[in-house]
């Protein structure tokens, strides 16, 4: 029964570690403002510390500047942490070895630990803590997941160093409930919790130091599988174990595929962005034929967003050398629903402006009037162009109608309003009113 529970726990652990490893931020430097922490662990007796390390290394709010091993066979614990860090791609984190102590608890993950590639001697954990708190007094948080044997050793070597910690966050103690909290056979009274009972002097030293301590007792940390729950798990595993393994494998494979696709999309978007910026540089330098070709390449090969933007900019570059071809290019974008309503209206607006410049006033009005409605993004510019087209065509009534609409709309930009007013004022002496 215990072996089946171990299998299930191993499956969950491997799955979680795989998911964490697939997250690209795991190997990234800590963000500015993250909390510097040293994690003190007796990893290897169970899987709980492995979970804790994986979560801490993954959390951008924490800057894990070191991991120290404590209690029992600290050399093997150090090897286990190194192998775990290699699995997570975080070999940059310092692993330091604390003093070994007697320990009768079975080291259940020793075989895996002995597979570590890096077997070089580890730095001294006590020196690591002491050096870091002296360099950064009042900044470093010690997260203690183990019996406090390293606190005892630090007190013997440098009594003042403990007081330079910002705080200590530890798993330890039992206040109202014991180890069977939440079990099928509950025990209401507290127990002597393992971390505290193994190194009580370490906790006494810590509390006497008056360093801020945040303690999470058994009351807040248990996920209990007692004999009744293990029996239920046994039956579920016997029935669905193979399905669970397949599901876990498919989950990891699916997330890996999704991460790969997301990476590829990001890479393509970055390439498209760089090509788009290069094309803009050409246009700003007046190299319009080269810019038109560069935008055409992005429009053909770029990601969706850049592809549509490049089509609009390609038409703009083309307008500098071949306005008639640019009108056709804008018209094609305006009729393409995949470009999106905003870019379609923008293309229509620019097409209308070119048609006005070419003297095709009626055609310009036919294009611009649909995008001059009150719900359209470029309505103000479209109305201004309609006033201009009507004025140049000599249609005073249409010019006045559109200028009145511009004047009546409280949201009309001040620049648009003043240009239309100026145009109408200039037309008055010539009888265009």
TAFENFEN-V109334 format. One record per pair of residues at least 6 apart in sequence whose ideal C-beta (glycine too) atoms are under 7 Angstrom apart, sorted by the first residue. I is the first residue (numbers start at 1). J is the second residue. Records with the same first field share a line. If there is no record, write none. Layout:
I = J ; J
This chain:
1 = 230 ; 234
4 = 234 ; 237
5 = 225 ; 230 ; 233
8 = 233 ; 237
9 = 47
11 = 244 ; 245 ; 248
13 = 47 ; 50
15 = 248 ; 251 ; 252
16 = 51 ; 54
17 = 54 ; 87
18 = 252
19 = 252 ; 255
20 = 26 ; 54 ; 58 ; 88
21 = 87 ; 88 ; 89
22 = 255 ; 256 ; 259
23 = 58
25 = 60
26 = 57 ; 58 ; 88 ; 89 ; 90
27 = 89 ; 90
30 = 60 ; 63
31 = 60
34 = 60 ; 61 ; 62 ; 63
35 = 61 ; 62 ; 63 ; 141
36 = 63 ; 65 ; 136 ; 139 ; 140
37 = 62 ; 63 ; 64 ; 65 ; 140 ; 141 ; 143
38 = 65 ; 66 ; 68 ; 129 ; 132 ; 140 ; 142
39 = 53 ; 56 ; 64 ; 67 ; 143 ; 145
40 = 68 ; 70 ; 142 ; 143 ; 144 ; 145 ; 146 ; 150
41 = 49 ; 53 ; 67 ; 69 ; 70 ; 145 ; 146
42 = 49 ; 70 ; 71 ; 72 ; 77 ; 145 ; 146 ; 147
43 = 49 ; 50 ; 53 ; 77 ; 80 ; 81
44 = 76 ; 77 ; 80 ; 107 ; 108 ; 109 ; 110 ; 113
45 = 105 ; 107 ; 108
46 = 108
49 = 145
50 = 84
52 = 145
53 = 84
54 = 88
56 = 62 ; 64
57 = 64 ; 88 ; 90
64 = 93
65 = 132
66 = 93 ; 94 ; 96 ; 128 ; 132
67 = 81 ; 93 ; 95
68 = 96 ; 98 ; 125 ; 128 ; 129 ; 150
69 = 77 ; 78 ; 81 ; 97 ; 98 ; 125
70 = 98 ; 146 ; 147 ; 149 ; 150
71 = 101 ; 103 ; 146 ; 147 ; 149 ; 198
72 = 100 ; 101 ; 103 ; 105
73 = 100 ; 103 ; 107
74 = 97 ; 98 ; 99 ; 100
75 = 97 ; 100
76 = 107 ; 110 ; 113
78 = 95 ; 97 ; 122
79 = 113 ; 114 ; 116 ; 119
80 = 109 ; 112 ; 113
81 = 95
82 = 95 ; 116 ; 118
83 = 112 ; 113 ; 115 ; 116
85 = 91 ; 93 ; 95
86 = 117
94 = 123 ; 128
95 = 122
96 = 122 ; 123 ; 124 ; 125 ; 128
97 = 122 ; 124 ; 125
98 = 125 ; 126 ; 149 ; 150 ; 153
99 = 149 ; 153
101 = 149
125 = 150
126 = 150 ; 153 ; 154 ; 157
129 = 154 ; 161
130 = 154 ; 157 ; 158 ; 161
132 = 140
133 = 140 ; 161 ; 164 ; 165
134 = 161 ; 164
137 = 164
138 = 164 ; 166
139 = 166
140 = 165 ; 166
141 = 166 ; 167 ; 169
142 = 165 ; 168
143 = 169
144 = 168 ; 170
145 = 171
146 = 195
147 = 195 ; 198 ; 199 ; 202
148 = 199 ; 202 ; 203 ; 206
149 = 199 ; 202
151 = 162 ; 202 ; 205 ; 206
152 = 199 ; 201 ; 202 ; 205
154 = 161 ; 162
155 = 162 ; 205
162 = 209 ; 211
163 = 209 ; 211
165 = 211
167 = 211 ; 212 ; 213 ; 214
168 = 206 ; 211 ; 213
169 = 214
170 = 213 ; 215
171 = 195 ; 216 ; 221
172 = 193 ; 195 ; 196 ; 203 ; 215 ; 217
173 = 193 ; 196 ; 215 ; 217
174 = 190 ; 191 ; 193 ; 217 ; 218
175 = 190 ; 217 ; 219
176 = 190 ; 219
177 = 188 ; 190 ; 218 ; 219
178 = 187 ; 189 ; 190 ; 191 ; 218
179 = 191 ; 218
180 = 186 ; 187 ; 224 ; 226
181 = 218 ; 219 ; 222 ; 224
182 = 222 ; 224
183 = 224 ; 226 ; 229
184 = 226 ; 228 ; 229
185 = 226 ; 228
191 = 218
193 = 217 ; 218
196 = 203
206 = 213
207 = 213
225 = 233
268 = 303
269 = 303
272 = 298 ; 302 ; 303 ; 306
273 = 306
275 = 294 ; 297 ; 298 ; 302
276 = 298 ; 306 ; 309 ; 310
278 = 294
279 = 291 ; 294 ; 295 ; 298 ; 313
282 = 290 ; 291 ; 294
283 = 291 ; 313 ; 317
288 = 317 ; 320 ; 321
289 = 321
291 = 317
292 = 314 ; 317 ; 318
295 = 310 ; 313 ; 314 ; 317
296 = 314
298 = 306 ; 307 ; 310
299 = 307 ; 310 ; 311 ; 314
302 = 310
308 = 339 ; 340 ; 343
311 = 333
312 = 333 ; 343 ; 346 ; 347
314 = 329
315 = 326 ; 329 ; 330 ; 333
316 = 350
318 = 325 ; 326 ; 329
319 = 326 ; 354
323 = 354 ; 357 ; 358
326 = 354
327 = 351 ; 354 ; 355
330 = 347 ; 350 ; 351
331 = 351
333 = 339 ; 343 ; 344 ; 347
334 = 344 ; 347 ; 348 ; 351
342 = 377
345 = 371 ; 376 ; 377 ; 378
346 = 378
348 = 367 ; 371
349 = 371 ; 378 ; 381 ; 382
351 = 367
352 = 364 ; 367 ; 368 ; 385
353 = 385
355 = 363 ; 364 ; 367
356 = 364 ; 385 ; 388 ; 389 ; 392
361 = 389 ; 392 ; 393
364 = 389
365 = 386 ; 389
368 = 382 ; 385 ; 386
369 = 386
371 = 378 ; 379 ; 382
372 = 379 ; 382 ; 383 ; 386
373 = 379
380 = 412 ; 413 ; 416
383 = 402 ; 405 ; 406
384 = 406 ; 416 ; 419 ; 420
386 = 402
387 = 399 ; 402 ; 403 ; 406 ; 420 ; 423
388 = 423
390 = 398 ; 399 ; 402
391 = 399 ; 423 ; 427 ; 432
396 = 432 ; 433
399 = 424 ; 427 ; 432
403 = 420 ; 424
406 = 412 ; 416 ; 417 ; 420
407 = 417
